[in-house]
Amino acid sequence: MNRLFDRLDDRDRKALVRLGLAAFVVLAVALAVFFRTKDAYSGLRTSLVKLETDNARAVEARAEAEAEWLRWQEAREDLGMLAAEYFYSSKDDVTALRLDLQRLFALAGLTISDIGYGYSDLDKEKAQKTIVTFSYSGSYAGLKRLLGIIERFPRFLVIERIDFQKTGSDGGPLVCKLTLAGYYGS
C-alpha cells in the first residue's frame, strides 16, 4: 500500500488527507448525532411508557367512576321507589299509619287500645319518624303471628323494641310492650 501511496503526487496526497479528515469529521458528527438521538429516543420511549401507564390508569378510573355513577343512579331509583311504595307520605300525616295499624291488628285478631305516638325528624335523612308504642297481652303464638304480619306488611314498619313484662311461664298470658317505627318521606 505504501508503494501505491508513493506513486501519488503531492496534490493527490493532500486531497486524500483532506478526504480522510473529512470522512473522520463526518463519522464523528454521525456518531455524536447517533448517540444524542439514541438518548433522546430512550427518553421518549420512557415518556411513552409512562403516558401509556397513566392512560391505562385513567381508563380504569373512568370505568370505575362510570360504574359508581350507575350504582348511584340505581340507588336514587331505589330510594324513589321506597319513598313511593314503602314510606308513608308526609301529606297523609299519621292517618295512613293509624289505618295500617288497625288493619294489622285486625289481621292478627287483636284489639289494642292503649297506643302511644311519638314523633321525631331525621334531618340528615330528610324523613320523619313516628314511633308507635302499644302493649300486647296474649299467647306466644299470637305474638308470633302479629310479628309475622308486621314483617310482611307492604309498608316500611320497623319493630324497634320488644320489652317482655311477663313471659307467661306461670300459666298466665304473655305480656310485652312493642315499639314500632313508621317512616315518612318528604
C-alpha positions as CSV (number, residue, x, y, z in Angstrom):
1,M,0.0,0.0,0.0
2,N,2.9,2.3,0.6
3,R,4.0,1.8,-3.0
4,L,0.6,2.9,-4.1
5,F,0.8,6.0,-1.9
6,D,4.3,6.8,-3.2
7,R,3.0,6.9,-6.8
8,L,0.7,9.8,-5.9
9,D,1.9,13.3,-6.3
10,D,1.7,15.9,-3.5
11,R,-1.6,17.4,-4.7
12,D,-3.3,13.9,-4.7
13,R,-1.8,13.1,-1.3
14,K,-3.2,16.4,0.2
15,A,-6.6,15.6,-1.4
16,L,-6.6,12.1,0.2
17,V,-5.6,13.5,3.6
18,R,-8.4,16.1,3.3
19,L,-10.8,13.4,2.2
20,G,-9.7,11.2,5.2
21,L,-10.1,14.1,7.6
22,A,-13.5,15.0,6.1
23,A,-14.6,11.3,6.5
24,F,-13.4,11.3,10.1
25,V,-15.3,14.5,10.9
26,V,-18.4,13.2,9.2
27,L,-18.0,9.9,11.1
28,A,-17.5,11.9,14.4
29,V,-20.6,14.0,13.7
30,A,-22.6,11.0,12.7
31,L,-21.6,9.2,15.9
32,A,-22.5,12.3,18.0
33,V,-25.8,12.6,16.3
34,F,-26.5,8.9,16.7
35,F,-25.7,8.9,20.5
36,R,-27.8,12.0,21.1
37,T,-30.7,10.6,19.1
38,K,-30.4,7.3,20.9
39,D,-30.5,9.2,24.3
40,A,-33.5,11.2,23.0
41,Y,-35.2,8.1,21.8
42,S,-34.6,6.4,25.1
43,G,-36.1,9.4,26.9
44,L,-39.1,9.5,24.6
45,R,-39.6,5.8,25.0
46,T,-39.6,6.2,28.8
47,S,-42.1,9.0,28.5
48,L,-44.3,6.9,26.2
49,V,-44.3,4.0,28.6
50,K,-45.3,6.5,31.4
51,L,-48.0,8.0,29.3
52,E,-49.4,4.6,28.4
53,T,-49.4,3.6,32.1
54,D,-51.2,6.9,33.0
55,N,-53.7,6.3,30.2
56,A,-54.4,2.8,31.4
57,R,-55.0,4.1,34.9
58,A,-57.2,6.9,33.6
59,V,-59.3,4.4,31.6
60,E,-59.6,2.2,34.6
61,A,-60.6,5.1,36.9
62,R,-63.1,6.3,34.3
63,A,-64.7,2.8,34.1
64,E,-64.8,2.7,38.0
65,A,-66.4,6.2,38.1
66,E,-69.0,5.2,35.5
67,A,-69.8,2.0,37.4
68,E,-70.1,4.1,40.6
69,W,-72.3,6.6,38.8
70,L,-74.6,3.7,37.7
71,R,-74.8,2.4,41.3
72,W,-75.7,5.9,42.5
73,Q,-78.4,6.1,39.8
74,E,-79.8,2.7,40.8
75,A,-79.7,3.8,44.5
76,R,-81.6,7.0,43.5
77,E,-84.2,5.0,41.7
78,D,-84.5,2.6,44.6
79,L,-84.9,5.5,47.0
80,G,-87.6,6.9,44.8
81,M,-89.4,3.5,44.7
82,L,-89.0,3.2,48.5
83,A,-90.4,6.7,49.1
84,A,-93.4,6.0,46.8
85,E,-94.2,2.5,47.9
86,Y,-92.8,1.8,51.4
87,F,-92.6,5.1,53.2
88,Y,-95.7,6.9,54.4
89,S,-96.5,10.2,52.7
90,S,-96.0,13.3,54.8
91,K,-99.1,14.7,53.3
92,D,-101.2,12.0,54.9
93,D,-99.9,12.9,58.4
94,V,-100.4,9.9,60.8
95,T,-103.8,8.9,59.4
96,A,-102.4,6.3,57.0
97,L,-100.2,4.8,59.7
98,R,-103.2,4.6,62.1
99,L,-105.3,2.9,59.5
100,D,-102.5,0.5,58.7
101,L,-102.1,-0.3,62.4
102,Q,-105.9,-1.0,62.7
103,R,-105.5,-3.3,59.6
104,L,-102.5,-5.1,61.2
105,F,-104.4,-5.6,64.5
106,A,-107.4,-6.9,62.7
107,L,-105.3,-9.4,60.7
108,A,-103.7,-10.6,63.9
109,G,-107.2,-10.8,65.6
110,L,-106.2,-8.3,68.3
111,T,-107.9,-5.4,69.9
112,I,-105.3,-2.8,71.1
113,S,-106.5,0.3,72.8
114,D,-103.5,1.9,74.6
115,I,-101.5,3.1,71.6
116,G,-98.9,5.9,72.2
117,Y,-97.4,8.0,69.4
118,G,-94.0,9.8,69.4
119,Y,-92.6,12.0,66.6
120,S,-89.1,12.9,65.5
121,D,-87.5,14.5,62.5
122,L,-84.5,12.8,60.8
123,D,-82.8,15.9,59.3
124,K,-79.9,14.1,57.7
125,E,-82.2,11.5,56.0
126,K,-84.8,14.2,55.2
127,A,-87.5,12.0,56.7
128,Q,-89.8,11.9,59.7
129,K,-90.2,9.1,62.1
130,T,-93.3,8.2,64.1
131,I,-92.8,5.8,67.0
132,V,-95.9,3.7,68.0
133,T,-95.9,2.0,71.4
134,F,-98.6,-0.4,72.5
135,S,-99.0,-3.3,74.9
136,Y,-99.7,-6.9,73.9
137,S,-101.2,-9.5,76.1
138,G,-101.9,-13.0,74.8
139,S,-100.2,-16.2,73.8
140,Y,-96.8,-16.7,72.3
141,A,-98.4,-18.0,69.1
142,G,-100.5,-14.7,68.9
143,L,-97.3,-12.6,69.3
144,K,-95.5,-14.6,66.7
145,R,-98.5,-14.2,64.3
146,L,-98.5,-10.4,65.0
147,L,-94.7,-10.1,64.4
148,G,-95.0,-12.1,61.1
149,I,-97.8,-9.8,59.9
150,I,-95.8,-6.7,60.7
151,E,-92.7,-8.0,58.9
152,R,-94.7,-9.0,55.8
153,F,-96.6,-5.7,55.7
154,P,-96.0,-3.8,52.5
155,R,-95.2,-0.5,54.3
156,F,-91.9,0.2,56.0
157,L,-92.7,-0.5,59.6
158,V,-89.8,-1.4,61.8
159,I,-90.0,-3.4,65.1
160,E,-87.7,-1.3,67.2
161,R,-88.1,-2.8,70.6
162,I,-90.0,-5.6,72.5
163,D,-90.0,-5.4,76.3
164,F,-91.3,-8.5,77.9
165,Q,-93.1,-7.8,81.2
166,K,-94.4,-11.3,81.8
167,T,-93.2,-14.3,79.9
168,G,-96.3,-16.4,80.6
169,S,-94.2,-19.2,82.1
170,D,-96.5,-19.2,85.2
171,G,-99.5,-20.2,83.1
172,G,-100.7,-16.6,82.6
173,P,-100.7,-14.6,79.4
174,L,-97.5,-13.3,77.8
175,V,-97.3,-9.5,78.3
176,C,-95.0,-7.3,76.4
177,K,-94.7,-3.7,75.2
178,L,-93.9,-3.3,71.5
179,T,-92.4,-0.3,69.8
180,L,-92.8,0.2,66.1
181,A,-91.4,2.9,63.9
182,G,-93.1,4.2,60.7
183,Y,-91.2,6.5,58.4
184,Y,-92.5,9.4,56.4
185,G,-90.6,10.6,53.3
186,S,-90.6,14.2,52.1
